[in-house]
Amino acid sequence: MNAPTTPIRSRLDKLRTAMSSAGVQALYVPSSDPHVSEYLPARWRGREWFSGFTGSMGTLVVGARRAALFADSRYWSQAERELAGSGVDLVKTGTGALKPVLDWITAELKAGEMLGFDAQVVSLAAAQQIRSAMVAAGIVVNGDSDLLELAWPGRPGLPTEPIYEHVAPHAAVARADKLAHVRDEMKQAGATHHFISSLDDIAWLLNLRGADVTFNPVFVAHLLVDADAATLFLAQGKCSEALQATLASDGVRIAPYEQAPRALGAIAGGAVLLVDPRRITAGLRDAVPAAVRVIEAVNPSTFAKSRKTDAQAQFVREAMEQDGAAMCEFYARFEAALARGERLSELTVDEWITEARSKRPGFVGRSFNTIAGFNGNGAMPHYHATPESYSWLDGDGLLLIDSGAQYLGGTTDITRVWPIGKITAAHQRDYTLVLKGMIGLSVAVFPRGTPGPMLDTLARLPLWQAGLDYGHGTGHGVGYFMNVHEGPQTISKAVVEPHMAMEPGMITSNEPGLYRADQWGVRIENLVLNVPCDTPEHGAFGEMLKFETLTLCPIDTRCIDASMLREDEIAWLDEYHAVVRARLEPLLAGDALAWLNARTQPLSTSGRESSA
């Protein structure tokens, strides 16, 4: 009996027809674009179009008979729901794992058959792995397979939103100074030219912002820097004449977006080109003449961007105060509505949080889709309620809210869990274990240059001791009025690499979690700043760093089993709440101020006894 035709099956049929005409037996469709972005403009959401899976990360491989979607544990529940009836199988993988994808392809194809992919959207590093694995299996590789265009009617075009300047005082470092720093780094590396495709690096380096990618204030462009000038490759009409003149005064000229490959091909022989293999596509790398020597290294701007200056850090602190005040106003309104018996939904959460933030100075927009998951929905780390699929906050349980905003002076990302109705001892146990992990990382002291993955155990230890774990990373870098996810640092189970070193000024999330499928999820998240730490040895054993917690919002103590906390953990929580209260009180009044005071009371000894 044939499977019923669905929109996704019809799309896959069209894609397979295009594949057959091109002699391709399997097609690799990553979550990527010509800039190797995590968050994609609509034009490059092909994996979503042909699979129906809306998660932000995942890889689709379409074979002549089977199709598979590869996703990590953050997306398994979501993918199982969204792929149902699509003809696409879910293959569960680790975070960012390419090997399971390659293993599936080599098992699916015979020697001599062809794998197609579009080298214009596959990173150089990934393309190298793909080609190596396929050659070993005797499989032919075709990197010129942009077959999506043939099978995707009405495919969106290039984004057309105008770009604008990020100006002083929030743009704390001048564009000319940033370019000078990058040129110094190029010189030290022995490079005469540097090509940048990553949108956040370009926006940061040029003090420009845009709206081409939902939630991320970036714009679609490439940048070529040499010793004397820089060329910004940009779609026509995105840059005003006045802004072009301003950029020209800093040695930056505008060229058509589609001319970037041609410009790479025109670099003279004997030149030395610096590129980041993780942030440039294989197609662009292939455009570089053989006579040009290529240095592969992390973009210098990636390191500089991650290390916020003192002035930037202060603007972030101010943004956190405004964001925290907005959260208090939301929660006061939210809890009062529940107390009155109003029926609220997960959609209400997103609407009310955004409304509260939008009234705050410097607010630009959300930094990602709000995750408001009640009970089982909270067990999906990247769940997103939609008008077509959401839950009412009826009955008892835990509500997980992960949200963030873009301000002119910083980017926020915060997760809290709140009790709805009555909660159980099991809820409290899970919540308290996650809280212990979050506190454990918050109080860390570590040598400057420590790779972020080495800190991951501090957040996981309480969960591991209870036989528990979570599948996502503990911490990601956060931009400055920029992408909510940025590198180079990570606090996760990732294989340690030199570029992951923790340096002063980096802002990272601290967000351990615990997820029980179809029951509930717990995640508690603050953003933290790497700052110098004096020790009794006063630097005799090297410079030490610690975390300054930036996020300012109460952590709900009603979910805590205080008998599970040590005295030092209770002291940390009480001190954190005292700081939150002192910093936010001047920005609040009325019900929100009363709510703040109620939710930042010390965790008392009597509370410990009553929860035992």
VEXPABA-607609 format. One line per field, with one value per residue (C-alpha): residue number from 0; residue in three letters; x, y, z. Coordinates in steps of 0.001 Angstrom, whole numbers, plus 524288, in hexadecimal, padded with zeros to 5 digits. Layout:
resi: c(NUM ...);
resn: c(ALA ...);
c1: c(X ...);
c2: c(Y ...);
c3: c(Z ...);
END
This chain:
resi: c(0 1 2 3 4 5 6 7 8 9 10 11 12 13 14 15 16 17 18 19 20 21 22 23 24 25 26 27 28 29 30 31 32 33 34 35 36 37 38 39 40 41 42 43 44 45 46 47 48 49 50 51 52 53 54 55 56 57 58 59 60 61 62 63 64 65 66 67 68 69 70 71 72 73 74 75 76 77 78 79 80 81 82 83 84 85 86 87 88 89 90 91 92 93 94 95 96 97 98 99 100 101 102 103 104 105 106 107 108 109 110 111 112 113 114 115 116 117 118 119 120 121 122 123 124 125 126 127 128 129 130 131 132 133 134 135 136 137 138 139 140 141 142 143 144 145 146 147 148 149 150 151 152 153 154 155 156 157 158 159 160 161 162 163 164 165 166 167 168 169 170 171 172 173 174 175 176 177 178 179 180 181 182 183 184 185 186 187 188 189 190 191 192 193 194 195 196 197 198 199 200 201 202 203 204 205 206 207 208 209 210 211 212 213 214 215 216 217 218 219 220 221 222 223 224 225 226 227 228 229 230 231 232 233 234 235 236 237 238 239 240 241 242 243 244 245 246 247 248 249 250 251 252 253 254 255 256 257 258 259 260 261 262 263 264 265 266 267 268 269 270 271 272 273 274 275 276 277 278 279 280 281 282 283 284 285 286 287 288 289 290 291 292 293 294 295 296 297 298 299 300 301 302 303 304 305 306 307 308 309 310 311 312 313 314 315 316 317 318 319 320 321 322 323 324 325 326 327 328 329 330 331 332 333 334 335 336 337 338 339 340 341 342 343 344 345 346 347 348 349 350 351 352 353 354 355 356 357 358 359 360 361 362 363 364 365 366 367 368 369 370 371 372 373 374 375 376 377 378 379 380 381 382 383 384 385 386 387 388 389 390 391 392 393 394 395 396 397 398 399 400 401 402 403 404 405 406 407 408 409 410 411 412 413 414 415 416 417 418 419 420 421 422 423 424 425 426 427 428 429 430 431 432 433 434 435 436 437 438 439 440 441 442 443 444 445 446 447 448 449 450 451 452 453 454 455 456 457 458 459 460 461 462 463 464 465 466 467 468 469 470 471 472 473 474 475 476 477 478 479 480 481 482 483 484 485 486 487 488 489 490 491 492 493 494 495 496 497 498 499 500 501 502 503 504 505 506 507 508 509 510 511 512 513 514 515 516 517 518 519 520 521 522 523 524 525 526 527 528 529 530 531 532 533 534 535 536 537 538 539 540 541 542 543 544 545 546 547 548 549 550 551 552 553 554 555 556 557 558 559 560 561 562 563 564 565 566 567 568 569 570 571 572 573 574 575 576 577 578 579 580 581 582 583 584 585 586 587 588 589 590 591 592 593 594 595 596 597 598 599 600 601 602 603 604 605 606 607 608 609 610 611);
resn: c(MET ASN ALA PRO THR THR PRO ILE ARG SER ARG LEU ASP LYS LEU ARG THR ALA MET SER SER ALA GLY VAL GLN ALA LEU TYR VAL PRO SER SER ASP PRO HIS VAL SER GLU TYR LEU PRO ALA ARG TRP ARG GLY ARG GLU TRP PHE SER GLY PHE THR GLY SER MET GLY THR LEU VAL VAL GLY ALA ARG ARG ALA ALA LEU PHE ALA ASP SER ARG TYR TRP SER GLN ALA GLU ARG GLU LEU ALA GLY SER GLY VAL ASP LEU VAL LYS THR GLY THR GLY ALA LEU LYS PRO VAL LEU ASP TRP ILE THR ALA GLU LEU LYS ALA GLY GLU MET LEU GLY PHE ASP ALA GLN VAL VAL SER LEU ALA ALA ALA GLN GLN ILE ARG SER ALA MET VAL ALA ALA GLY ILE VAL VAL ASN GLY ASP SER ASP LEU LEU GLU LEU ALA TRP PRO GLY ARG PRO GLY LEU PRO THR GLU PRO ILE TYR GLU HIS VAL ALA PRO HIS ALA ALA VAL ALA ARG ALA ASP LYS LEU ALA HIS VAL ARG ASP GLU MET LYS GLN ALA GLY ALA THR HIS HIS PHE ILE SER SER LEU ASP ASP ILE ALA TRP LEU LEU ASN LEU ARG GLY ALA ASP VAL THR PHE ASN PRO VAL PHE VAL ALA HIS LEU LEU VAL ASP ALA ASP ALA ALA THR LEU PHE LEU ALA GLN GLY LYS CYS SER GLU ALA LEU GLN ALA THR LEU ALA SER ASP GLY VAL ARG ILE ALA PRO TYR GLU GLN ALA PRO ARG ALA LEU GLY ALA ILE ALA GLY GLY ALA VAL LEU LEU VAL ASP PRO ARG ARG ILE THR ALA GLY LEU ARG ASP ALA VAL PRO ALA ALA VAL ARG VAL ILE GLU ALA VAL ASN PRO SER THR PHE ALA LYS SER ARG LYS THR ASP ALA GLN ALA GLN PHE VAL ARG GLU ALA MET GLU GLN ASP GLY ALA ALA MET CYS GLU PHE TYR ALA ARG PHE GLU ALA ALA LEU ALA ARG GLY GLU ARG LEU SER GLU LEU THR VAL ASP GLU TRP ILE THR GLU ALA ARG SER LYS ARG PRO GLY PHE VAL GLY ARG SER PHE ASN THR ILE ALA GLY PHE ASN GLY ASN GLY ALA MET PRO HIS TYR HIS ALA THR PRO GLU SER TYR SER TRP LEU ASP GLY ASP GLY LEU LEU LEU ILE ASP SER GLY ALA GLN TYR LEU GLY GLY THR THR ASP ILE THR ARG VAL TRP PRO ILE GLY LYS ILE THR ALA ALA HIS GLN ARG ASP TYR THR LEU VAL LEU LYS GLY MET ILE GLY LEU SER VAL ALA VAL PHE PRO ARG GLY THR PRO GLY PRO MET LEU ASP THR LEU ALA ARG LEU PRO LEU TRP GLN ALA GLY LEU ASP TYR GLY HIS GLY THR GLY HIS GLY VAL GLY TYR PHE MET ASN VAL HIS GLU GLY PRO GLN THR ILE SER LYS ALA VAL VAL GLU PRO HIS MET ALA MET GLU PRO GLY MET ILE THR SER ASN GLU PRO GLY LEU TYR ARG ALA ASP GLN TRP GLY VAL ARG ILE GLU ASN LEU VAL LEU ASN VAL PRO CYS ASP THR PRO GLU HIS GLY ALA PHE GLY GLU MET LEU LYS PHE GLU THR LEU THR LEU CYS PRO ILE ASP THR ARG CYS ILE ASP ALA SER MET LEU ARG GLU ASP GLU ILE ALA TRP LEU ASP GLU TYR HIS ALA VAL VAL ARG ALA ARG LEU GLU PRO LEU LEU ALA GLY ASP ALA LEU ALA TRP LEU ASN ALA ARG THR GLN PRO LEU SER THR SER GLY ARG GLU SER SER ALA);
c1: c(80000 805A6 807F8 7FE8B 80374 8072B 80D0F 81A77 81971 8159D 8213E 82A48 824C8 8282E 835B6 83803 833EB 83E38 84827 84545 846F9 85432 858A4 8591B 8553A 855AD 85565 85B6A 8534D 85946 853EC 85CBD 85DFF 86925 86DDE 86D4C 8635A 85BF9 84FF1 84BE9 84512 838ED 83FD1 848B4 83F1B 83EE3 8406C 833F4 82CA1 82F8A 82E4E 8246A 82DC7 82E5D 83958 844E9 84EE2 84E66 852A2 84A11 84ED5 845AC 84832 84142 83941 83B09 83D0E 842A4 84325 84EC2 84CA1 85212 84AB2 845C5 83CC8 83902 82B42 828AC 82DF6 82600 819BA 81CEC 8220A 81640 810C1 81AEC 822AD 82EB2 834DC 83AD4 848C4 84CD0 85AA5 8638C 864BB 86AF6 86EAE 871BB 8768F 868ED 8649C 87026 86E43 86007 863C5 86E5A 864D2 85A3A 86274 86A3D 877D8 87707 86A5B 86A1B 8681D 86456 8657E 86608 873DD 86ED1 86841 8711D 87C7F 88A27 88C9E 88034 882B5 89044 88A91 87FE7 88941 892D1 88854 88226 88F12 8923C 8853A 886AE 87B4D 87BC2 87A20 873D7 874F3 86DB0 86051 8577C 84B7C 842C4 840B8 83AB6 83154 82D6D 82327 82250 82F47 831F5 83C33 84732 8432A 8418E 840FF 849D7 855D2 8587F 86367 86521 869C1 87025 86EF6 86A86 87437 87F5A 88A6D 88BA6 88AF5 8986B 89E58 8982D 89D2F 8AAB9 8AA8E 8A6AC 8B17B 8BB41 8B6BF 8B7B7 8C59C 8C96E 8C3BB 8CAF5 8BE84 8BCD0 8AE2B 8A336 895DB 88A86 87D56 877CF 86D12 86F6D 87DEC 87AF7 8708A 87931 88568 87EB1 875A4 86A11 85D62 85231 845C6 847FB 84768 83C25 8408A 84EBB 8524D 85AF5 85A86 85E4D 86BC8 879E1 885E9 89375 89E05 8ABA8 8B67D 8B090 8A20D 8962C 88B33 87D99 875D1 867A2 85ACF 85700 84EDA 85262 85BEB 857FC 860BA 86363 867C0 87005 8771B 8793D 87EC0 88765 88D8D 8925E 8973F 88B88 8855E 878C4 8781A 86CED 86A98 86C13 879B4 87FFE 88472 889D1 8917C 89774 89B1B 8A1B6 8AB41 8B8D4 8C20E 8CB8E 8C175 8BE81 8B019 8AB0C 89E10 896E2 893EC 88827 88279 884D8 87E1E 8853A 87FFA 88658 892FA 8930D 89291 8A018 8AAE3 8B4C1 8BFB6 8BA43 8BF18 8B403 8B542 8AA2A 8A79D 89CB9 898CB 8A01A 8934A 88D1A 89699 895D1 886F9 885FA 88E3C 88565 88C24 889C6 880B3 8790E 87816 8724C 8681E 864C2 862E0 85986 8523A 85127 84AFB 840C8 83E75 83D46 8338D 82B78 82BA6 826C8 81BB4 8181B 81864 8109E 8061A 806B8 80568 7FA8E 7F2E9 7F46E 7F018 7E3C4 7E0C0 7E37F 7E626 7F384 7FB3B 8095C 806A3 802B1 81035 81727 80D9B 80E75 81D3D 81F70 815C6 81CE5 82A33 825AA 8232C 83149 83BA7 84450 83B98 83CC2 83611 83690 84380 83CF3 82FA7 82A89 82A36 81E8E 81C4B 81290 814FB 81845 81AC9 82559 82C7D 82F79 83B04 837DD 8290C 82195 812FE 80B99 7FD5E 7FBD9 8023A 802A7 7FE28 7F57D 7FB32 7F0C7 7F2FD 7FF93 80DCB 819CA 81A78 827C4 829EF 83636 83631 83F1A 84004 84893 84BEA 854C7 85DF9 85D89 856D9 84F8E 84BE8 84567 83E74 83600 82C99 82036 8165D 80870 7FEDF 8045B 81192 8171E 82330 82848 82701 82E70 83929 83BD2 83B2E 84483 84E6D 84EAB 84FDC 85B60 8621E 85F97 8650D 870B9 874AF 8715C 87B92 88676 89430 89D3A 8A9F3 8A8ED 8A96E 8A25C 89ABF 88C3A 88935 891A7 887B5 87C08 87D27 87ACA 86CC3 86A1C 86FE2 863AC 85BBC 865EA 86672 857D9 85960 853FA 858EA 85492 857AC 85AB8 8666A 866F4 86B20 86C33 8725F 8693B 86B2F 86A78 85DF5 86103 85E14 8597E 8626E 8708E 87E0F 888CB 88693 87D75 87AB3 876D6 87B73 88222 88FB2 89924 89F41 8A85D 89E7F 8954E 89DDA 896B0 89B79 897A6 88BA1 884E4 87659 8716A 864B9 8640A 85868 85861 84BA2 8443A 83980 82FD8 8292A 81A93 81B17 822C2 82F44 837F1 84221 84766 84F8C 85763 8614B 86EBB 87A6C 8889B 88F53 89C8E 89CF1 8A6B8 8AAFF 8B33D 8BECF 8BCD1 8C01A 8CC15 8C664 8C116 8B56A 8A899 89ACD 88D54 87F6A 877A2 86944 862D8 854C3 84BD8 83F39 83A81 83C2D 82F8E 83214 824E1 82A77 83631 83800 8408E 844DB 84CEA 854AE 86141 862D2 86BF5 86202 8574F 86083 86312 85491 8517D 85C91 85827 84A5A 84F52 856B8 84AE5 8424D 84BF9 84E4B 84020 838E3 83BA8 83599 828E2 81C9E 80F8D 80C65 81950 82120 818FA 81AF8 829BB 82A75 82252 82A5C 837B6 835D6 840C5 83F2B 83CA0 840A9 83255 8305E 83AEA 83452 826C4 82B61 83312);
c2: c(80000 80D1C 81792 8230F 82EE3 83A41 84781 842C6 83630 83E11 8470A 83B6E 8357A 841EF 8420D 833D4 836C1 84174 8383E 82DB7 83748 83B49 82D47 82F40 823D6 82B4A 839BE 83FDD 84B7C 85233 85CED 86714 87251 878BA 87E4D 8719F 877DF 87137 879A5 87A63 88413 87E1D 87BA9 87162 869EF 85EAD 85445 85952 85A59 84C68 845C4 84DAB 84E32 85C1A 85AB1 863D1 858E4 84C0B 845B6 83F97 8351E 83126 82435 81E0E 81581 81AE4 8280F 82AC4 83666 83694 83E23 83E78 83C41 84A3E 8477A 83922 83AEF 8464E 83EFE 832C7 83B12 8434D 83813 82F46 82B0C 832A0 8272C 82C48 823D2 829BD 825AE 8298F 82ED0 83647 84503 84949 83B5C 83972 82B6A 82548 82CAD 827AF 819D4 81A1E 81EDB 814A3 80A0A 80F25 810E2 80707 80942 81124 817F2 826A0 82F51 83D2F 84963 857F7 85C5E 86A52 8674A 85CBB 8611C 85E21 855CB 84DC5 84C3A 846F9 83CAE 83915 83786 82F80 8260A 82476 8222B 81784 810FC 8125B 81BDB 826DD 834A1 83FE3 84CDA 8547C 84F01 85A8E 85289 85988 86485 85AEE 854C6 86068 868CB 8768E 87572 88268 88B71 892B0 89AF4 8A95C 8AFF1 8BC08 8BC39 8C6A0 8CB18 8C6BB 8D3B8 8D94F 8D86B 8CA3F 8C7A5 8C94B 8C680 8CE01 8C6E4 8CBD2 8C68F 8B939 8B882 8BC86 8B18F 8A782 8AC3A 8AADE 89CD7 89A5E 89F83 896D4 88B1A 88EBD 8918B 89C2B 899FB 8954E 890B3 8908A 88A44 88915 89322 89619 89875 8A1F0 8A95F 8AA74 8AE62 8B941 8BE01 8BB2F 8B432 8AF03 8A6F8 89C37 89147 89076 89411 8966E 8A485 8A054 8A182 898E2 89CE4 898DD 8A0F3 8A0F2 8A81A 8AB2E 8B3A9 8C06D 8BEC4 8B636 8B25D 8AF67 8A6D1 8AA75 8A951 8B58A 8BF83 8BB28 8C642 8D490 8DE5C 8E533 8D890 8D514 8E208 8DF5F 8D1EC 8D769 8E0B0 8D491 8CE14 8C52F 8C4C8 8BE0C 8B3EB 8AB42 89F28 895A0 89AB5 894B7 88814 88FFF 8989E 88C9F 8878A 89474 8942A 894B7 88944 889ED 88FC2 88918 887BE 88561 87E0C 876FA 86928 86823 87519 874DB 86C03 8623D 8692E 875FD 86F2F 868AF 87632 87992 87848 86D75 87783 87DC2 877BB 8757A 875EC 86F2A 874C5 87A5E 88804 89216 89989 88DA9 88E94 89D65 89D3E 8938A 89BC2 8A6DB 8B373 8B995 8C378 8B8D2 8B0D8 8BC8C 8BE6D 8B003 8B189 8BCC9 8B4C7 8A9B6 8B2F4 8B726 8A91A 8A49C 8AF5E 8AB40 89D2E 8A16C 8A912 89D3E 8939D 89C9C 89DDA 88F65 88A80 8942E 88F7C 88151 884BE 88AF8 87E77 883A1 87919 87B75 87440 872B7 87CEC 886A3 8856F 88990 894AD 89A4F 89905 89FED 8AA84 8ACF7 8AD7E 8B658 8C130 8C10F 8CAC6 8C5B0 8BA0D 8B5BD 8A875 89A69 89323 88610 87FA3 87F17 8714B 8701A 861B7 85C8B 84EF7 845D1 8510B 855E2 8490D 84D6F 856C7 85E4F 85D83 868F0 86AD3 86F17 872DA 86568 85DEC 86285 85ECE 86585 8672E 85EAE 855D2 85407 8536C 85AE9 865CE 867D3 8754B 877F2 8856E 8907E 89DD5 8A688 8B3CA 8BE17 8BB3C 8AC7D 89F81 897FF 889B3 884BD 8784F 87690 86BEE 86F3B 866C0 86682 86191 856BD 850A3 843D3 83F9D 83A12 84782 84D8E 84359 84567 85426 85443 84B80 854C6 86078 85A1B 8586E 8667B 86B5A 86233 8687B 87639 875B2 86FFE 875AF 87177 87544 87E8D 876B0 86AE2 8644F 86601 85765 854FD 85C9D 854BA 84A80 854C4 8567A 84822 8422C 842BC 83C97 83243 82E87 82BD6 82409 82F10 83784 8409E 8401D 84E41 85690 85DDD 86AD8 8724D 87F69 88B17 896E1 8A572 8A9E6 89E7B 88FF6 8897A 87E21 88164 87B92 878A0 873F7 86925 8623E 854C5 846ED 84BA2 846BA 850E7 859D3 86573 86F92 86BDF 8726B 87AB3 888C3 89526 89C04 8901A 88EB5 880C2 87A4A 8718D 868AE 85AB6 8536F 846CF 84189 83699 833DE 836D0 83A95 84707 84E58 85669 86031 86BBC 87571 88185 88879 88A05 892BD 88E74 897E3 897D2 890F8 89428 8888A 886E4 88419 89125 88BAF 883E7 8784A 88023 888E4 8837F 88654 88501 88752 8939E 89026 89A19 8956A 89BCE 8948C 88CAA 87DF5 87813 8724B 86B65 860D5 85E58 852F0 85ADC 84EB7 84B30 857E8 85A21 86659 86C7A 86A18 87089 87BDD 87D86 87DB5 8875D 8904E 88F8A 89345 89E9A 8A3C9 8A1EF 8A94E 8B48D 8B626 8B528 8BC63 8C9EA 8C5BC 8C038 8C4B7 8BF75 8B128 8AE36 8B3B8 8AC1F 89FCE 8A218 8A396 8975E 88F02 89348 89000 887CA 87922 87748 86C37 869C5 867F9 85D86 85646 856E7 85157 8462D);
c3: c(80000 7FC0F 80661 805A5 7FE3B 80710 80389 807DD 80014 7F40E 7F5DE 7F769 7EAF1 7E37F 7E972 7E5E4 7D7EE 7D763 7DD7D 7D374 7C841 7CDE8 7D013 7DEC8 7E77F 7F471 7F7C5 803EB 808C9 814B2 81D66 81753 80DC8 80623 8131F 81B11 82412 82F07 82D27 81EE9 81601 80FD6 802E8 808BC 8114E 807C1 8121C 81874 80B87 80754 814A0 81C69 827F1 82D2F 8371C 835C3 833BF 82C79 81FBD 81543 80BF9 80103 7FA48 7EECE 7F7FF 805BA 80C29 819A4 822C6 82C11 838B4 8467F 85329 85422 848A9 84988 84ED4 845B2 839EC 83CC4 83CD7 830E8 8288B 82AD5 81DAE 815FE 810DD 817F4 82281 82EBD 831B8 83F6B 84090 84997 848A9 83BE4 8384E 829D7 82A8B 82C25 81FFE 8182F 81D57 818F5 80B60 8097A 80DCB 804BB 7F86F 7F0B4 7EB8E 7DF12 7E2D5 7E4BC 7F09B 7ED67 7F5A2 7F355 7F66A 7F731 80447 80A03 81263 80DB7 819CB 817B0 8091C 80BDC 814FB 80B4C 7FFE5 807F2 80CB6 7FF4B 7F859 80236 7FF0C 7F055 7EF7B 7E58F 7EAF7 7E396 7EABF 7E050 7E396 7E6C0 7E3AD 7ED6B 7E3AB 7DA04 7E3C0 7EC34 7E56A 7EAC6 7F1CC 7F8D6 7F32A 7F9D8 8059A 8026F 80FBF 810B2 81959 82396 82C8F 83A86 83FDC 84C0B 85766 8561F 84B26 854AB 84B02 83E36 8313A 82D34 839C4 837C2 829CB 82E62 83872 82E35 8252C 8303E 83231 8238E 82388 82EF4 827CE 81B61 813A8 80977 807F2 810C0 80C0E 815B5 8130D 820CC 82270 830C0 82E6E 8235C 82AE2 836E6 82F72 827D2 832BF 829FD 82CBB 82490 824BD 81ABF 824CC 82E5A 83C30 83821 83488 8293A 81A72 80F04 80A2F 80804 80B54 80545 80CE3 8080B 80D87 808D1 8064A 8082A 7FEEF 80413 7FABD 7FCA6 7F534 7EDCD 7F51A 802D9 805B8 804CC 7FDDC 80AC3 8112C 80556 806FE 81575 8128F 807D1 8119C 818D1 80C6D 80A31 7FCB4 7F87F 7ED99 7E8B7 7F10D 7E5CF 7E290 7EEB0 7E7F6 7DC9D 7E604 7EC55 7DEFD 7DBBB 7E72E 7E15C 7E1D4 7ED1A 7F63C 8032C 806AB 81474 81575 8204C 81B5C 82454 81FBC 81104 80740 7FEDA 7F2D6 7F679 7FA18 7ECC8 7E674 7EBC5 7E17D 7E39A 7E38C 7EFE6 7FC8D 80632 814FA 81C3F 829C4 8320F 82DA4 835FF 83765 83DDB 8492D 84A2C 8497A 85495 85DF4 861EC 865DA 87328 86CC0 865C9 8724D 87947 86E9D 86FCA 87E79 87BE1 871B7 87B92 8855A 87B74 8776E 8857E 8887A 87CB9 8816F 88ED4 8889C 8807C 88BC5 894A8 88A42 8870F 89502 89800 88C23 89040 89E04 89867 89138 8838D 87987 8739C 86938 86531 85ABC 86543 86B41 85EC9 85C55 86A11 86B6D 85E7D 86243 86F1F 868A1 85DA5 86782 86C27 86749 85C68 85918 84ADF 84A87 84F10 84E3D 84B15 84B07 858E1 85E3B 86758 86A0E 873F6 87979 86E15 864C8 86DFA 86BE0 85DE8 85F8A 8530B 85395 84DCA 84F6F 84343 840ED 83ABD 845E6 853FC 86197 86B6E 878F6 87F23 88ABD 89242 88E5B 88A01 88001 879A4 873A3 86BA2 86577 86199 85B74 8533E 85903 8531B 85E68 85EE5 85C81 86714 868DC 87541 87963 8855A 889CA 89149 89868 89360 89D82 8A5FB 8A365 8A848 8AFA5 8A2CA 89C92 8A7DF 8A77E 89909 89A59 8A5E0 89F23 89379 89C8A 8A388 8966D 89287 89F7F 89E55 89188 8963A 8A112 898B2 89949 88E4F 8877F 87C17 86F8D 87520 86A1B 86C74 86B5C 87761 87F84 87AD8 88596 89018 88B89 888D7 8952A 89DE0 892F6 88FF8 89E44 89D6B 890CF 88869 87D32 8724B 863E4 860C6 86427 870FB 86B54 85E88 85BD1 85AAF 851F0 85475 84DBF 844FA 843CE 85042 84CAA 84982 84B2B 84C87 85A76 85E8B 86B5A 866C8 8643B 857D6 85494 859C9 84F9C 851C7 84D3B 85863 862B5 86CC0 86C87 873EF 86EB1 8690B 86BC6 86C98 8707F 87C7D 87A0A 87EF9 87D36 87F24 87660 878A1 86BAF 86BA5 87A1B 87CD1 87A4C 88339 87EBB 88670 87ECB 881F7 87982 87F94 87C96 87DC6 88723 88E24 89B43 8A5DC 8ADFC 8BA4E 8B152 8AA30 89CDE 8A0A7 89947 88DF7 88B79 89088 88BE4 891CC 88D53 88FF1 88EC7 885CF 8854C 88F47 89220 89DD3 89DCE 8A2D8 8B048 8B0DE 8A805 8B0D3 8BA11 8C33E 8CAA4 8BEA2 8BEEE 8C66A 8CEA9 8C4A7 8B9D6 8C1E9 8C4AF 8B61C 8B310 8BDEE 8B9AA 8AB7C 8AF4A 8B781 8ABA5 8A2D7 8AC63 8AE0F 89F69 89B0F 8A5E3 8A016 89321 8987A 89F51 8A3AF 8A194 89ACE 8A62F 8AFF1 8A7EB 8A786 8B63A 8B873 8AF2F 8B44A 8C29B 8C8A7 8C86F 8D6F6 8DFE2 8E29C 8D40F 8D41C 8DF0D 8D908 8CC10 8D200);
END
